[in-house]
Amino acid sequence: MLIQNGLDMANLIRDYLKHIKIIEETTMHHHLSELKHPQWGSIIGYENHIRIAVLKDEIEVFKSRIEPHDTGHLYTTIGTLEHRIEELEDKETSSVEERIEYWETELKESSTEKETR
């Protein structure tokens, strides 16, 4: 009886995880899912990287909605989103190492300021 309950629970968990994956695939698009932590399931990364991933996913959605009779509003929206991605990518010019060096310098300067007070 105990083993059967354990198997039932394992099957229930497996079915629930399949259900979550199906829901997730319909709501989380390709670019954003690349930032998903494999164990935790949460989105990880720098703010701009997450924003860019979401914008790229939205562009894909809008491109899939374009029809021959469209008057251009989707093209305008796509162009605006692509411009926003360029803005965010321009902010990401420094490497991780450069950002760490910058933060370390800031920390040293702030601790020096506290010591001189």
N, C-alpha and C positions, 0 to 999 in steps of 0.2 A: 504494500500500500504506500509506504513512504517513497519507494523508488518510483512508483507510478506518479505520485504527486510531484516528485522532482522532475520527471520527464515532461509532465504536463506544464510545469512552470518554465522549463527550458524551451518548450515549443511555443508557449505564450510569449516569452521574451523574444524569441527569434521572429515570430510573426509581428510583434510590435515594432521591432527594429526594421523589418521590411517595410512596414507601413510608414514609419518615419522617413525612410529613404525615399519612398515614392513621393511623399509630400514635399520633402526637401528638394528633390529633382525638379518639381514643378515651380518652386518658389526661388530656389537658389540657382542662378545661372552659372555658366562656365567660368567666367573670370573670377567671380566672387568665391566660387567653390574651391578655386586654387589656393585661397587664403585660409581655408578651413583646417583647423588642427585635427590630425588623424585620430587622436584618442579622445580629446575633449569635445570636439564637434563645434567649438566656438570659432569665430573669425578672429584671426590674429594678424598683426602687421601694423605698419605705420599708417597713420590716419590718411595721408595722401594716397597711399597704395590702395587702401580700401575704397576711398572715393573714386579713384581711377577705375578700379575693377567694376564698381557698381555702374559708373557711367558707360563703360564699354558694354556691359550687359544690356543696359537700356538702349544703346545704339543698335545692338543686334535685334532687340525686340522691335524697335521702330523700323528698321530695314525690312524685317519680315512682314510688316504691315503695308508696305508700299504697293500700290496697285497702279496699273497703267493710266487710270483716269485721275490720279491725284494731282492737285493743283500746286503742290510745292510746300505745303505746311510741314510735312514730315521731313522733307529735305532741309528745310530751314532749321527744324528742331535738331536733326542729326548734325548739321553744321555747327550749331551752337554748342552742342555737347562735345563735339570734337575739339572745338576751340577751348572749351573749359579743361579738357584733358591736357591739351598743350600747356595751358597756364599751370596746371598742377605738376606736370612733368618738368617744367622749367624750374619750379621750386625745389625739385629733387636732384639738383645738380651735384651736390656734395655726397661723397661716399659715406658709408657707415663709419669707416675709420675716421674721416674728417669730422663727422658729427660727434663721435666719442671724444676726440681730441678737443673739440670746442667745449663740450660739457665739462670735461676735466679741467680745462682752463677756467671756466666760469666758477666751478666749485672751489678751486684753489684761490681765485680772486675773492670770492665771497668769504672764505674762511680767513684769509689775510685781513680783510676789512673788519671782521669780528674781533680778531686778535689785537688790532691797533686801537680799538675803542676802549 
